[in-house]
Amino acid sequence: MPLFRVIVKQMKLTSGIRIERGMSVDVVTNSMSNPLTINGGQAVADAFMRVYGIDVKRLGALNTVYHDVVRMG
């Protein structure tokens, strides 16, 4: 099961929800593909909620414009 690190590359502020450059979460998936593109990025959204308490789907930042994805293992 591959491990991906999703890193915020651009700050975004919408409706009082904010992500900052450098914030990161680790996501384990069953697929070798980018976790932002699988199942609507739900694994990434869950990881941000778990670690930071931020709903990135509501923020509208669940795409590659705001995140870099690096395969760790």
Secondary structure by P-SEA (a helix, b strand, c coil): cbbbbbbbcbbbbcccccccccbbbbbbccccccccccccaaaaaaaaaaccccccccccccccccccccccc
